[in-house]
Amino acid sequence: MLRSLSMTTAAILLGTAALAEPLVRFDVAEDHTRFVFQSAPVDDEGMPTHGNPFVTQGYVYPADTLAPGIDGVNEDGSPAFPELVLGTWTCDGFLVGAAMKAETGVFLVSRQTVVLNEGDILISHGPEIIDENVVQLRAISGATGSFVDHDGDIGQVFLGWGPYMGLRAAFDMEGHGEDS
C-alpha cells in the first residue's frame, strides 16, 4: 500500500511539475514569404497603401528570443530556431494612413491570432504602430486554454523589421513591456 501510494504521489507531483506557467510574454517573427495583400491600392513602388487588406503569418517564440540583430526567420521563410517555436501567429487587417511609408504612429489595424503548439488560442484586435520599442495596447477579444484567464489588453512592442522585411514584435499581457 505504501509503495503504490508513493508511486501515485510521485505521478501527481510529476504531473504538477509538468504543468508550465501560462505564457504571458512572447516574441513573434513574421514569415516574410507569407505576407499577402491585394493588388490595389498600392503606391508607385507596388507597396500596399491606405485601405489595402492583408494577411500574414509567423512564428511564436519565447520572450526575449528576438534580441537586437537577431531575426526569427530564415530567408526561405522557415523558423530560424525551430526547436524554440511555441506556435503560430496569424495577422490580418488593413493598412491605414501612410501605411508602409509611415515613420511614426499607427500604420495598420489588425486582428492577431496566436495558436500555441498545444492548441491554446489568444486573439487580439487593435492598431499597430511603426514606432520601435514603444508599447501599443491591443484588446484581447478571445482566449482558450492557458490564455483563458487573461482578458483586457496585451502590450505589443514593434522591434523593427527583420532583414527580409518581416515584422518583429514582443508581446506582454502583464507588464505591457514597459521595460522593453
N, C-alpha and C positions, 0 to 999 in steps of 0.2 A: 504494500500500500504506500509506504513512504517513498519507494522508488518511483512508482507511477505518479505520485503527487509531485515529486521533484521534476519528473520529465514534463508534466503538464505545466508546472510553474515555469520551467525553462522555456517551453514553447510559447507561453504567454509573454514572457519577458523578451524573447527574441522577436516575436511578432510586434510588440510595442516598440522595440528599438528600430524595427524596420520602417515604422511609420515616420516619414520625413516631415520636417517642418513645412507648413504651407509656403508656397512660393509667393513672396511679396515684392521681390526685386528681381529683375531680369533684364537682359540686353536683347536687342533684335538687330539682325543684319539682313538687309533686303537682298534677295537674289535678283540682281540687275537683269538677268535674262527673262524674268517673269513680269516685268513692268510693261503693261499693255494699255494703250489709250486709243481713243477714237481718232479717225483721220482728220477730223475738224472739230473745233477750231484749233489751229496751230499757228505758230509765228513763222517768220521768213526762214528760220533755221529748221523748221519741222518739229519744234518742241510744242507740247500742249500748252494752251493758254486758258484764260478765264472761261469757265463753263465746261471744260473738257472732262468727261468721266474717265476713270482709270480703275485698274485692278492690279495688284502686285502681291507677291508672296516672299517669305524669307524664313529665317531660322531663329528660334528662341534659344538663347544661351544663358548660363548662369550670370548673375550680376558681375560687373567689372571684367568680363571677358574681353570686351572691345575697348581696351585702353588706347590712348592716343597712338596713331600709327599702326594699329592692329585692326585688320578687316576680318570679318567672319565669313567671307565668301571668296571662293577662287574665281579665276577668270571664266571658267566654264559654267559657273553658277552653282557648283557643288559646295557644301559647307567646308570651311577651312579647318574646322575642328569637329569632325563627325562624331567623335566619342563624347563631346560635350553638348550635343544638340538635345534640348529638353522637349522640343516640339516645333510646331509650325506657326507662322504668323501670316495672316491674310489681311490685306487692307484694300478697301475700295472707297471711292469717293469722287469728289470734284475739285479741280483746281480752281482757285479764286484769285481775284486781284491781279497782281503782277505775276502770279503763278511761278513758273520755274525761273523767272527773271527777278523775283523778289530778293531784296537784300536784307529786309527786316520784316517782322510781323507775320501774320497769317498768310500762307501760300496755298493751303488746301483745307478742306473739311472732309473728314473720313469716318468710316466705321472700321474698327480693327478687331479681328477675331484671333485669339491665341488658343491653340489646341495643344495641350501637352501630350506627350507620348502615352501617358496613362489614360487619356481621354478627357481630363478636366478642361473646361472651356471658360474663357473670360472674354467678354465683348465690351468694347468701349466706343463712345462716339464723341466727336468734337473737332475743334480746329487744331491744326498743326502749324507751328511757327518755324521759320527758317533760321532764327537766331540760335547760334550754338550755345550749349551749356546754360540754357535758361529753361526753367520749369514751366510747362504748359499743362494745365489741368484738363482732363478728359472725364466725361461722365461714364461710370460703369453702368451698363444697361442690361447686362446678363451675366450669369455665372453658374457653373456647376462644379461638383466635386470639391476639391480643396479651396476653390475660389469662392464658394457659396457664402461664406461669412463676410466677404468684402463687398461693400456697397458704397455708394457715394462717388468717390473720384479716384483717379490714378494720375500720378505725375509722369509726364513724358519729357525727356530731355533729348533734343536733337544733338547728336555727337558729330555731325558733319557727314559729308559724302565719302564713300569708300573710293578706292582707285578706279572702280568701274562704274561710278555714279550710282551706287546703291546706298540707300539711306542707312544710317547707323543711329540707334537710339537706345536710351536707358529708360526703364520704367520702374516706378516705386509707388506701392499702394499705401505705405505708411508715412515715411518721412518726406515724400514727394520730391526726393532728390535735392534738397536744399544744399547738401554738402557736395554736390556734383560740380 
